[in-house]
Amino acid sequence: MLIQGMFSYVPQNAGVYVRISDDPRGLERGVKRQIEDCRVKGDLLGWKVGKEYCENDTSAYRKKKTTLPDGTVDWRVDRPKWRQMLEDLYHGRIDGIIVYDQDRLLRQPRDLEDLIDIVEFVKRPVTGITSSINLLTSEGRMLARVLAAAALKSSEDTARRVSRAKLEDAVNGTRRKVRRFGWTLDGEIIEDEAKAVQAAAATVLKTGSWTSATVLLEHGAVRPMSAEHWSASTVRNLLLSPTIAGLSLYRGAMRENSNGNMNAADPASDAIKDAEGNYVKNGLPEILEVATWEKLCQMVKDAHEGKPPVLPPTKKYLLSGMLKCGSTRNDDTVCGTGLIGTVIRRKKYPDRVTVVYKCPGVAHGGCGKTYRQAAPVDAFITDWLFRYLKRKAPRQTAAPAAPVERSANAVRLEELQERLADMRNKYNTGDPSVSKETFFSSVPAMEATIKTLTATVAKEQTAPAPRYTPDEVAAEWEQADTAGKRAILSRYLVAIEVKPSAAKGRAPFDHTAIVPIPKGGAKR
C-alpha cells in the first residue's frame, strides 16, 4: 500500500477518476462507492481532491470508429470524461489523479501511453487504491504496462466468451427480454409502431427511396425509441434487421468479418440459419413478412453491387385508382372500383388524344358505367387541395386554445412515475420494504407502462396541426412529378368518389359529382 510522502509533490487539486463497465439500470452505486474510497485515499495521502470524472456504464475496452480533428479515421475507445481528464492534467487544471485500480483507469495500452506522455511532461503523480501506480519512475511505468497488457488479455477473453454465448443464444432462437421498437417488453406487437414500420417498408419497396420512408415516418405520430426525430440510418437499421421479421440475429465477433454493425453488402446474412438452411425464429411475432424483409435486403445488396433497383410500375395519370366509381351496379350496390386513366383516340380525328378516367368493365371487376375526362377532374382536385389546406391552416389571430383537461391516462402516468421514483429511492437507501426481487421484477414493467402512457398522453394533449403550410405544399407540388403529386394527395385524401353526373350529353363539367373524402373524417 502506498504511504504518505511516497511522491515528492503533494497535489492541491487532484482529480478522481471512477468507472464501471456495466450498469444497465443506471443506479450508479458502484461509481459512488469508488468516489468515496478515492476521497478517503486522498485524505490518507494528504492530497486535496477537487474535480471528479465519472464514467458509468462505460467500457474501457470496446473501440469504435472515430474521425479525428485532422479528418483521419481511427479506432478508439470512446470515453469523453477520460479525454477531458487528460486535457485538464496537461493544462494544470488538476495536478494529480486518484483511481480505485488501474483496470478502472484503462484497459488499452494506447490509453496508458497517452497518460504516460502527459505525466512525464507535467511531473504530476497518479495513484490507485488497490494497486500501486507510479508513472514518474521507469520501474512504475514498466509495471503499469505489464498490468495494462494483462487487463487487455482479460477483456479479450471475456469478450470471446460473451460472443460465444450470444452466438449460442442466436442459434437457439433465445432473445433477451428488452423493449424493442414494435413490441412491448413481453414481446407483444404495438399496433401503431408496427403499422409505421409496414408503411415505411412499403414506401421503400415502391419508390426505392429510404429518404421517402424517413419523411413518411417523421411526419407521422410515432417517434423512434431513443431520439426525437427519424433519420435515414435509423430507418435502414430498423427495416433491415432480421428481428423485424421475427428472425434470430447475430452480428458478434464469432461471425467472419463482423464489426458488430449491419452487413451493408448483404443485410440478410445477419440472420441466423440452421443446418438445413432455414431461418431461426427468435420467438417474436413478425412485423414484416420474411419475404418483404428479404426484398428490402435484396434492394440494398443490389445497390451495393451497382445494380439498378427493380421497382413496381408507377401510376401514369394523377388520379388513377384514387377516383372511386360511385355508380350503382345491377344489384343496387355501389361499385367502388378505382377508375383507370387511359388514352382515347377517335377515328375521325386520329391526331387528337384525350385522357379519360373510366371504370373497368364487369369482366375486370368494375361496372363500366363511369367515364370522366381527366383534365377538368385533375384541375378540380388540385384546386380543392389548396382550398382545403387554407381552411385547415391555423389563423394568426385565433384565440388561445383552452387548457386541456387532464385525462385518466395523465393521472395514471403521474401516479406511476411517483411510485417508480419512490421505489427507486427506497431500494437505493436500503429500505427493507423493497427487496432486490421486488425491485428488479417490477421496474421493467413499470418503465414500459410509463413509456406507453407518455406517448398516449402526448397524443391526447397535442392539438392536431397541419403538417405542411399551404405555401410549402404549393412549392412541393410545383417541383413534383406525377408520382410526387399523388403522394401529396395521399396525405390528405382517403379517396375521391365520382358520382353519376346530373347533367347529360355536352353539359358543363359537373363538379358536384366529384366528392373528395379527406382523411380523419374532416369536412370538404
C-alpha positions in Angstrom: 0.0 0.0 0.0 1.2 3.5 -0.9 2.1 5.7 2.1 2.1 9.5 2.5 5.3 11.1 1.3 6.0 8.5 -1.5 5.5 11.2 -4.1 7.7 14.3 -3.8 4.8 16.5 -5.0 1.6 16.7 -2.9 -1.4 17.6 -5.2 -3.5 20.5 -4.1 -6.3 19.9 -6.6 -6.3 16.2 -7.6 -8.8 14.6 -9.9 -10.7 11.4 -9.1 -11.5 9.1 -11.9 -14.1 6.3 -11.5 -15.6 3.9 -14.0 -18.0 1.0 -14.1 -18.3 -1.1 -17.3 -21.8 -2.4 -17.0 -24.7 -0.6 -15.2 -27.7 -1.0 -17.5 -30.2 0.3 -14.8 -28.2 3.5 -14.2 -28.1 3.1 -10.5 -24.5 4.4 -10.2 -23.9 2.6 -6.9 -20.5 1.2 -8.0 -19.1 4.5 -9.1 -20.4 6.2 -6.0 -18.5 3.7 -3.8 -15.3 4.3 -5.9 -15.6 8.0 -5.3 -16.0 7.6 -1.6 -12.9 5.3 -1.4 -10.8 7.6 -3.6 -11.6 10.6 -1.4 -10.6 8.6 1.7 -7.3 7.6 -0.1 -6.7 11.3 -0.8 -7.1 12.2 2.9 -4.6 9.5 3.8 -2.1 10.8 1.4 -2.7 14.4 2.3 -3.9 15.2 -1.2 -6.7 17.8 -1.7 -9.3 16.4 -4.0 -11.1 18.6 -6.5 -12.8 17.5 -9.7 -14.4 14.1 -10.2 -14.5 12.3 -13.6 -17.3 9.7 -13.5 -18.0 7.3 -16.4 -20.8 4.9 -15.5 -21.8 2.0 -17.7 -18.7 2.7 -19.9 -16.3 0.3 -21.4 -12.5 1.0 -21.4 -12.0 -1.9 -23.9 -14.5 -1.6 -26.8 -13.4 0.6 -29.6 -15.4 2.5 -32.1 -14.7 4.2 -35.4 -13.7 7.8 -34.7 -12.9 10.8 -37.0 -10.0 12.8 -35.6 -9.8 16.6 -35.8 -7.4 16.4 -38.7 -10.0 14.3 -40.7 -8.3 11.0 -40.4 -10.2 8.0 -39.1 -9.1 5.8 -36.2 -10.5 3.1 -33.9 -10.6 4.4 -30.3 -12.3 3.8 -27.0 -15.0 6.4 -26.6 -14.5 7.9 -23.1 -15.2 11.7 -23.1 -14.5 12.1 -19.4 -11.2 10.2 -19.7 -10.1 12.6 -22.5 -11.2 15.6 -20.5 -9.2 14.4 -17.5 -6.0 14.1 -19.7 -6.6 17.5 -21.1 -7.1 19.0 -17.6 -4.0 17.3 -16.3 -2.0 18.6 -19.2 -3.2 22.2 -18.8 -2.8 22.2 -15.0 -6.5 22.3 -14.1 -5.8 19.2 -11.9 -2.4 18.3 -10.5 -2.8 14.6 -9.8 -5.1 11.6 -10.3 -6.6 9.1 -7.8 -8.2 6.0 -9.2 -9.6 2.9 -7.5 -7.5 0.5 -9.6 -5.5 0.7 -12.8 -8.1 -1.5 -14.6 -10.7 1.1 -13.8 -8.4 3.7 -15.3 -7.7 1.9 -18.6 -7.7 -1.4 -20.4 -6.0 -0.4 -23.7 -2.1 0.1 -23.8 -2.6 3.0 -26.1 -4.6 4.9 -23.4 -1.8 4.2 -20.9 0.8 5.6 -23.3 -1.3 8.8 -23.7 -1.4 9.2 -19.9 2.4 8.4 -19.5 3.3 11.1 -22.1 1.4 13.7 -20.1 2.7 12.6 -16.7 6.3 12.7 -17.9 5.7 16.2 -19.2 3.9 17.8 -16.2 5.6 15.6 -13.5 2.4 15.1 -11.5 1.5 11.8 -9.8 -1.1 9.1 -10.4 -2.0 6.7 -7.7 -4.5 3.9 -7.0 -6.2 2.3 -4.0 -5.8 -1.4 -4.7 -2.8 -1.3 -7.0 0.5 0.6 -6.9 0.7 3.1 -9.7 3.7 5.4 -10.1 4.2 6.6 -13.7 7.0 9.0 -12.6 9.6 6.2 -12.5 10.7 3.8 -15.2 10.0 0.8 -12.9 6.5 2.1 -12.2 5.8 2.6 -15.9 7.1 -0.9 -16.8 4.7 -2.4 -14.1 1.8 -0.3 -15.4 2.5 -1.5 -19.0 2.5 -5.2 -17.8 -0.8 -4.6 -15.9 -2.3 -2.9 -19.0 -1.4 -5.9 -21.2 -2.9 -8.3 -18.6 -6.1 -6.3 -18.4 -6.4 -6.2 -22.2 -5.9 -10.0 -22.3 -8.6 -10.4 -19.7 -11.0 -8.2 -21.6 -10.4 -10.1 -24.9 -11.0 -13.4 -23.1 -14.3 -12.1 -21.6 -15.3 -10.7 -25.0 -14.7 -14.0 -26.6 -16.8 -15.9 -24.0 -19.6 -13.4 -24.2 -19.6 -13.6 -28.0 -19.7 -17.3 -27.9 -22.6 -17.3 -25.5 -24.5 -14.7 -27.7 -23.9 -16.9 -30.8 -25.3 -19.9 -28.9 -28.4 -17.9 -27.9 -28.9 -16.7 -31.5 -28.6 -20.3 -32.9 -31.2 -21.5 -30.3 -33.5 -18.6 -31.1 -33.1 -17.2 -27.5 -33.6 -13.5 -27.1 -33.0 -11.0 -24.3 -36.1 -9.6 -22.6 -35.7 -6.0 -23.7 -38.1 -3.4 -25.2 -37.7 -3.3 -29.0 -39.4 -0.9 -31.4 -42.7 -2.5 -32.5 -43.0 -4.8 -29.4 -43.7 -4.5 -25.7 -41.2 -5.8 -23.2 -43.2 -9.0 -23.2 -43.0 -9.4 -26.9 -46.5 -8.3 -27.9 -46.9 -6.2 -31.0 -47.6 -2.5 -30.5 -50.0 -1.7 -33.3 -49.2 1.9 -34.1 -45.4 1.2 -34.2 -45.9 -1.9 -36.3 -48.1 0.0 -38.8 -45.4 2.7 -39.1 -42.8 0.0 -39.9 -45.0 -1.6 -42.5 -45.8 1.7 -44.2 -42.1 2.6 -44.3 -41.2 -0.7 -45.8 -44.0 -0.4 -48.5 -42.7 3.1 -49.3 -39.1 1.9 -49.8 -40.3 -1.1 -52.0 -42.5 1.2 -54.1 -40.1 4.2 -54.5 -36.6 2.7 -53.8 -36.0 5.7 -51.6 -35.1 5.5 -47.9 -35.5 9.3 -47.7 -39.1 9.0 -48.7 -39.7 6.4 -45.9 -37.9 8.6 -43.4 -40.0 11.6 -44.4 -43.2 9.5 -44.0 -42.2 8.4 -40.5 -41.1 11.9 -39.5 -44.4 13.4 -40.4 -46.3 10.6 -38.6 -47.2 10.4 -34.9 -44.8 7.6 -33.9 -41.3 8.5 -32.6 -38.2 6.4 -32.5 -37.3 4.9 -29.1 -34.1 6.8 -28.4 -34.4 10.1 -30.5 -36.7 13.0 -31.2 -36.6 12.6 -35.0 -36.3 9.9 -37.5 -33.1 9.6 -39.6 -32.4 7.6 -42.7 -29.8 5.4 -40.9 -32.3 4.7 -38.1 -35.0 3.6 -40.6 -32.5 1.4 -42.5 -31.3 -0.3 -39.4 -34.9 -0.9 -38.3 -36.2 -2.3 -41.5 -33.1 -4.4 -42.4 -32.7 -6.0 -39.0 -33.8 -9.7 -39.1 -35.6 -9.1 -35.8 -38.3 -7.1 -37.6 -39.3 -10.3 -39.4 -39.2 -12.4 -36.2 -35.8 -13.9 -37.1 -32.7 -14.5 -34.9 -29.9 -12.0 -35.3 -26.2 -12.3 -34.7 -23.5 -9.7 -35.6 -20.9 -10.6 -33.0 -17.2 -11.4 -33.1 -17.8 -15.1 -33.9 -19.1 -14.1 -37.3 -16.5 -13.8 -40.0 -15.5 -10.2 -41.0 -18.0 -8.8 -38.5 -17.5 -5.5 -36.6 -20.8 -5.6 -34.7 -22.7 -3.5 -37.3 -25.1 -4.4 -40.1 -23.5 -6.1 -43.1 -24.1 -3.3 -45.6 -23.2 -5.5 -48.6 -25.7 -8.3 -47.7 -28.0 -7.4 -44.7 -29.8 -10.7 -45.0 -26.7 -12.6 -44.0 -27.1 -11.2 -40.4 -29.9 -13.6 -39.9 -29.0 -17.0 -38.3 -29.9 -20.2 -40.2 -30.0 -23.8 -39.0 -28.1 -26.7 -40.5 -30.9 -27.2 -43.1 -30.6 -23.6 -44.3 -33.8 -22.4 -42.7 -34.1 -19.1 -40.7 -34.0 -19.5 -36.9 -37.0 -17.8 -35.3 -36.5 -15.6 -32.3 -39.9 -16.1 -30.7 -41.2 -12.6 -31.6 -44.3 -12.2 -33.8 -43.2 -10.9 -37.1 -44.0 -7.3 -38.0 -42.8 -7.6 -41.6 -43.2 -10.8 -43.6 -40.0 -12.6 -44.2 -40.5 -12.2 -48.0 -40.9 -8.4 -47.6 -37.8 -8.2 -45.4 -35.8 -10.2 -48.0 -36.9 -7.8 -50.7 -35.6 -4.9 -48.7 -32.3 -6.6 -48.1 -32.0 -7.6 -51.8 -32.5 -3.9 -52.8 -29.6 -2.9 -50.5 -27.4 -5.8 -51.8 -28.2 -4.8 -55.4 -27.4 -1.2 -54.8 -24.1 -2.2 -53.2 -23.3 -4.2 -56.3 -24.2 -1.3 -58.6 -27.5 -2.8 -59.9 -30.5 -0.5 -60.5 -33.5 -1.1 -58.2 -36.4 -3.2 -59.5 -39.5 -1.1 -58.7 -43.2 -1.7 -59.3 -44.7 0.3 -62.1 -46.0 3.7 -61.1 -49.3 5.3 -62.0 -49.1 7.3 -65.2 -52.0 9.6 -64.5 -52.6 11.8 -61.5 -55.8 10.3 -60.1 -55.7 6.7 -61.4 -57.0 4.4 -58.6 -57.8 7.4 -56.3 -61.0 8.0 -58.1 -63.7 5.5 -57.0 -66.8 4.8 -59.0 -70.0 5.9 -57.3 -72.4 4.3 -59.8 -74.8 1.6 -58.9 -74.4 -2.0 -60.1 -77.2 -4.1 -61.3 -77.7 -5.5 -57.8 -78.1 -1.9 -56.4 -74.8 -1.9 -54.6 -72.3 1.0 -55.1 -69.5 -0.1 -57.4 -66.5 1.5 -55.6 -64.0 0.3 -58.2 -60.9 2.5 -58.9 -61.1 4.5 -62.1 -58.3 3.9 -64.5 -56.6 6.6 -66.6 -56.4 5.8 -70.3 -55.9 7.5 -73.7 -58.7 7.7 -76.3 -58.1 8.4 -80.0 -61.1 8.9 -82.2 -61.1 7.6 -85.7 -62.4 10.9 -87.2 -59.6 12.8 -85.5 -56.6 10.4 -85.1 -54.2 13.2 -84.1 -56.4 14.3 -81.2 -55.6 12.5 -77.9 -58.0 12.6 -74.9 -57.0 11.3 -71.5 -60.0 9.9 -69.5 -60.7 8.1 -66.3 -63.1 5.3 -66.6 -64.4 2.4 -64.5 -63.3 -1.0 -65.8 -65.9 -3.3 -67.3 -67.7 -6.1 -65.5 -65.1 -8.7 -66.6 -62.4 -6.7 -64.8 -64.3 -6.1 -61.5 -66.0 -2.8 -62.3 -69.3 -1.7 -63.7 -68.1 0.2 -66.8 -70.7 3.0 -66.2 -68.5 5.9 -65.1 -66.4 7.9 -67.5 -64.8 11.4 -67.0 -62.3 13.5 -69.0 -59.1 13.7 -67.0 -58.2 17.4 -67.4 -61.1 19.0 -65.7 -61.1 16.4 -62.9 -57.4 16.9 -62.3 -57.8 20.7 -62.2 -60.8 20.5 -59.8 -59.0 18.2 -57.3 -55.8 20.4 -57.5 -57.9 23.5 -56.7 -59.8 21.6 -54.0 -56.5 20.6 -52.3 -55.3 24.1 -51.8 -58.6 25.5 -50.8 -58.8 22.6 -48.2 -55.3 23.5 -46.9 -56.1 27.2 -46.5 -59.2 26.3 -44.5 -57.2 23.9 -42.2 -54.3 26.3 -41.7 -54.2 28.0 -38.3 -55.2 31.6 -38.1 -52.6 34.0 -36.7 -55.4 35.9 -34.9 -57.0 32.8 -33.4 -57.8 32.9 -29.7 -55.5 30.8 -27.5 -56.7 27.3 -27.0 -58.5 26.4 -23.8 -56.4 24.4 -21.4 -56.7 20.7 -21.9 -58.4 18.9 -19.0 -56.2 16.1 -17.5 -57.2 12.7 -18.8 -57.3 9.5 -16.9 -54.1 8.4 -18.6 -52.3 11.6 -17.5 -53.4 11.0 -13.9 -52.3 7.4 -14.1 -48.9 8.4 -15.6 -48.2 10.8 -12.8 -49.1 8.3 -10.1 -46.9 5.6 -11.8 -44.0 8.0 -12.1 -44.3 8.8 -8.4 -44.4 5.1 -7.4 -41.3 4.4 -9.5 -39.4 7.3 -8.0 -40.4 6.2 -4.5 -39.4 2.5 -5.2 -36.0 3.6 -6.6 -35.4 5.8 -3.5 -36.3 3.0 -1.1 -34.2 0.5 -2.9 -31.2 2.8 -3.1 -31.4 3.7 0.6 -31.7 0.0 1.7 -35.3 0.2 2.8 -36.3 -3.4 3.7 -39.8 -2.9 2.2 -38.3 -3.1 -1.3 -36.2 -6.2 -1.8 -34.0 -7.0 -4.8 -36.5 -9.4 -6.1 -39.3 -6.9 -5.9 -37.3 -4.1 -7.4 -35.9 -6.0 -10.4 -39.1 -7.8 -11.2 -41.3 -4.6 -11.0 -39.2 -1.8 -12.5 -39.0 -3.1 -16.2 -42.8 -3.4 -16.4 -43.4 0.0 -14.8 -40.9 1.6 -17.1 -42.6 0.0 -20.2 -46.0 1.2 -19.0 -44.7 4.7 -18.3 -43.3 4.9 -21.9 -46.6 3.8 -23.4 -48.6 6.2 -21.2 -46.2 9.1 -22.0 -46.8 8.6 -25.8 -50.6 8.3 -25.2 -50.8 11.5 -23.1 -48.7 13.4 -25.6 -51.2 12.5 -28.3 -54.1 13.5 -26.1 -52.7 16.9 -25.1 -51.3 17.9 -28.5 -53.8 19.5 -30.8 -53.6 18.3 -34.4 -51.9 20.7 -36.7 -51.3 20.7 -40.4 -48.0 19.0 -41.2 -47.3 21.5 -44.0 -48.4 25.1 -44.7 -50.3 25.8 -48.0 -47.2 27.7 -49.3 -44.9 24.7 -48.5 -47.3 22.3 -50.3 -47.6 24.6 -53.3 -43.8 24.8 -53.6 -43.5 21.0 -53.3 -46.4 20.5 -55.8 -44.6 22.8 -58.3 -41.5 20.7 -58.2 -43.1 17.2 -58.1 -43.7 14.8 -60.9 -46.9 12.7 -61.2 -45.8 10.2 -58.5 -44.8 13.0 -56.2 -48.2 14.8 -56.6 -50.0 11.5 -56.0 -48.0 11.2 -52.7 -49.0 14.7 -51.7 -52.7 14.0 -52.4 -52.4 10.8 -50.4 -51.5 12.7 -47.3 -54.9 14.4 -47.2 -57.3 12.1 -49.1 -58.8 8.7 -48.4 -60.4 8.6 -51.9 -62.4 10.6 -54.4 -65.9 9.4 -55.1 -67.2 10.0 -58.7 -71.0 10.0 -58.6 -73.2 9.9 -61.6 -73.5 13.4 -63.1 -76.8 15.2 -63.1 -76.0 16.8 -66.4 -76.1 14.7 -69.5 -74.5 15.0 -73.0 -72.3 18.0 -73.7 -73.3 19.9 -70.5 -70.6 21.8 -68.5 -68.4 19.9 -66.0 -70.4 18.9 -63.0 -68.1 19.5 -60.0 -70.8 18.4 -57.6 -70.4 14.8 -58.8 -66.7 14.8 -57.7 -66.6 14.2 -53.9 -63.2 14.3 -52.2 -63.1 12.3 -48.9 -60.4 13.8 -46.6 -58.6 11.8 -44.0 -59.7 12.0 -40.4 -63.3 12.4 -41.3 -62.9 16.1 -42.0 -65.5 18.0 -43.9 -64.9 19.0 -47.6 
